Amino acid sequence: MTRVKICGLTTPDTLDAALEHGAAFVGAVFFARSPRNITPEDARPLFERVRGRAAIVAVTVDADDDLLSRIGAHLRPDFVQLHGRESVARAHEVRRLTGAGIVKVLSVSTPADLDAADVWEDHAEHLMFDARPPSGSDLPGGVGARFDWAMMRGRAFRHDWFLAGGLTPDNAVAAAAISGAPLLDVSSGVESDPGVKDAARIAAFLKAVA
């Protein structure tokens, strides 16, 4: 069974849909330019019902110490997802500030981009391979872009890894089969509008790969 992370959740009904239909990970985005942005203070009551049912992932982009400390204090995530230009040294600081494990996102457009995994395998609990966003994009992910999933076929990594970028309920099964990904991450593919999660699409995605 392929495990799934539903990312960018901001409302009780969509979070409940993710939990009801078996999401293994649920994500909150802490990045001001994202339409899915939420504060650690608002995330706390929303995600408290998740604990023990799914892993909580705090998605950040080159976050400063203040934001990371607030995330650690209010959300107490299981993982912090690093979606910026963070170094390995910064990842260890993030771990110290939040008490959480690390998911490191690597942007992919060509096979050469996969070489970055060698740097991170000893320093992250999970790697996430996401499509490099289009030139000029204000966001590092969550824009519906995708890369050639066949590039991942036969790749072996030390820990279970995520495939992300352009996933939808209609292509999730194919994406997992083509790439061999044990974990899938979806955000815009289960939305009705940017930043607006759709409970029915969340259910359809999770049912497709169950």
C-alpha positions, 0 to 999 in steps of 0.5 A: 500500500502506498502511503500518502501525505495530504499537504497544506490543510487549513480547515477541520473538514478537510483535515478530517477527510484526510484522517478518515480515509487513511492519510499517513501524513498531514501537512501544515504550510508555514510560508507567507507567500503560500495560499495555504499559509497558516500560523503556528498558533492557528495550527495548534488547535486544528492539528491537535486531533491528529496526534496518534492518528497520522504524522504531522509535517510542518512545511517551511521555506528557509524559516528563521529561528523565531518561526521554527521555535513557534512551530515547535512550541505550538504544533509539536510536529513529527517532521519539519519539511525543508522546502528552501535552500537549507544546508545540512547544518541548518537542518540540524539546527531545525531539528534542535529548535523543533524536536522534529525529524527532517523531510528534505525536498529536492527539486527535480527536472533532470536525472542529474538533480537526483545526485543531491540525494547523496548529500542528504541521506544521512541527515533526513528521515525522508527525502521528497522529490518534487518537480522544479517549479516553473521559472518565475514562480513565487512558490517552491512547490504546490503549483501542479508542476510535475517531472518525468516519474520514470527517472525514479524507477529503480532508485534505492534510498536509505529511507522511504521517500516521497514523490511530489508534483502534479499528483491528482486522484486521476494519476496517483496510481500511475505515479506510484507504479511508474516511479516506485515511490513508497510515499506520495505527497499531494497538495494542489491536486486535491484543491478546488481553487489554489489553497482551497482543499476539497474533501471529496478530492482528498477522499478520491486520492486516498481511495485510489492508492489504498 
